[in-house]
Amino acid sequence: MSGEACLVVPEAAEWAWALREAGHDVYHLPEYVVLEARLSGGVAVAFWYREDSRIFLLPLILQAIPDSSWSDAASPYGYPGPVSNADPADTGFWLRACQAMIRTLVQRGVVTAFVRLHPLLPAPLPVLGEVGVIIRHGETVSVDLTLSTEEMWRQTRRGHRRGIGQARKANIDVVIDDWKRLDEWLPIYHDNMRRLGAAPYYFFPAEHLAALHDALGERIHLVLAINDGTVLGGYVFFEYRGTIQMHLGSSSGEGMSLHVDKLLDDEMRGWAKSRGNSVYHLGGGRGGTNDALFWYKSGFSKRTHPFHTWRVIVNSGAYRELSGDGEGSNVGSYFPPYRNVGHVHGSDRV
């Protein structure tokens, strides 16, 4: 069976149609992908495939490979991954869509595709593995907001409960959506990125976050912890289709000592529940690994989800020419290997 396949631009009716038909997240919205592409100087597109009423969509950012006539593709920051209204058990459809994606990207001069899969949205991993390599990095954590407030509190680690209590006794105020104070929190976030030795990409400018707010409206929230008029920490959250999840977050040294991070997470899950959301997705550790950050997040819930990336060599000849990897054996390490460390397409952005 053959279907229709193409790369579509953000304004295309096909993109909007796919989102109406398939379960998806904020990372699949064209306005989000456009702003992410703007950060890297890339081009926002989506691969779109259809057979009758079945739809497959994968947002991508295309970027030229320096000193070559080729490009490569990567999913935007966060958890995009392919989405479809076809059941994952419909493996024939998924495989044909993936094969059509490779043919379409080859025609566009793309060498590789690096895709972060969504931990909460189903996709048939064995099928994706037939046309690429699936790498499992670790797990992400989510809170079931359909539980009672009392049950969520019982599932909270004892040390977290103690820290939340200490923050409340310190009279920390939690303020939601006072976007005029973004510039007071952003230096705290940038300081933390410097301490972590983060790649330049992660130093999101105020203009980018303001543009996200303008584009997403009530689907994005700024949550700040404030004491005596001073911002001590904050999170940027997405709220979309019943799921709330953190996009960025950081606290100052004083804020950490006062446990404002734990207070913010506790306040946000209660706020999210009160608005009828069903899932609070905290995400995983740095680089997708089960590290100290993952351990912190797992203190709010024991419910975890595997996180994978999907690495596809689209044009094997160009890949060998660019990377010198004749067997394609480097897909499990830094991918694509011809990209310098710290580049937006690199696996450091997992």
Buried (B, 14 or more C-beta within 10 A) or exposed (E): EEBEBBBBEBEBEBBBBBBEBBBBBBBBBBBBBBBBBBBBEBBBBBBBBBBEEBBBBBBBBBBBBEEBEBBBBBBBBBBBBBBBBBEBEBBEBBBBBBBBBBEBBEEBBBBBBBBBBBBBBBBBBEBBEEBBBBBEBBBBBBBBBEBEEEEBBEBBBEEBBEBBBBBBEBEBEBEEBBBEBBEBBBEBBBEBBEEEEBBEBBEBEEEBBEBBBEBBEEBBBBBBBBBEEEBBBBBBBBBBEEBBBBBBBBBBEEBBEBBBBBBBBBBBBBBBBEEEBBBBBBBBBBEBBBEEBBEBBBBBBEBBBBBBBBBBBBBBEBBBEBBEBEEBEBBEEBBBBBBEEEBBBBBBBB
